[in-house]
Amino acid sequence: MKAFWCVLMFVAGTSVAMADSTPVVDQRQENQEDRIEQGQASGELTNREARRLEAGQEHVENIEDRAKADGNVTARERARLERAENRNSRRIYKQKHDRQDKD
């Protein structure tokens, strides 16, 4: 019975650790998605630009999912995630400030 509880606690602990292994990335993703929505609502982004930027966000989410797959996000994986987020952030800024009209 003791072994059962030990295994149960271990599984619960690792699943919680896996779920929160990239909270900064998750918050940044949410902020960038909000920026895209705001840009589309205000007319700063065309529908086409918004779709492309959302595809970039999906790409970052895929990178994050692959990094989390083994239960441990390494420093190299975190750096790759940060580079992808920085690239998307720059793209969002450029698209919002390129003076194109909404579709």
DAJOWO-V967111 format. One record per pair of residues at least 6 apart in sequence whose C-alpha atoms are under 8 Angstrom apart, sorted by the first residue. I is the first residue (numbers start at 0). GAP is how many residues later the second one is. D is the distance in Angstrom with one decimal. If there is no record, write none. Layout:
[[I,GAP,D] [I,GAP,D]]
//
This chain:
[[13,57,7.8] [16,54,7.9] [17,50,6.9] [17,53,5.4] [17,54,7.2] [20,47,7.5] [20,51,7.4] [20,52,6.9] [21,51,7.9] [24,56,7.7] [24,57,7.9] [27,57,7.9] [28,28,7.2] [28,56,7.7] [31,57,6.9] [31,60,7.9] [32,21,7.4] [32,24,7.5] [34,57,7.6] [35,9,7.7] [35,14,6.3] [35,17,7.3] [35,18,7.6] [35,56,6.9] [36,13,7.8] [38,6,5.1] [38,57,6.3] [39,6,6.4] [39,7,6.9] [39,10,6.6] [39,62,7.8] [42,58,6.6] [42,59,5.0] [43,51,7.7] [43,52,5.0] [43,53,7.0] [43,55,7.3] [43,56,7.1] [43,57,7.0] [43,58,6.7] [44,50,6.5] [44,51,5.6] [44,55,7.4] [44,56,7.4] [44,57,6.1] [45,54,7.3] [45,55,6.6] [45,56,4.4] [45,57,5.4] [46,55,7.0] [46,56,6.3] [48,46,7.0] [52,35,7.3] [52,38,7.4] [52,39,6.7] [55,32,6.4] [56,31,7.2] [59,21,6.7] [59,24,6.2] [59,25,6.8] [62,18,6.7] [63,17,6.7] [66,6,5.5] [66,7,7.7] [66,10,6.0]]
//
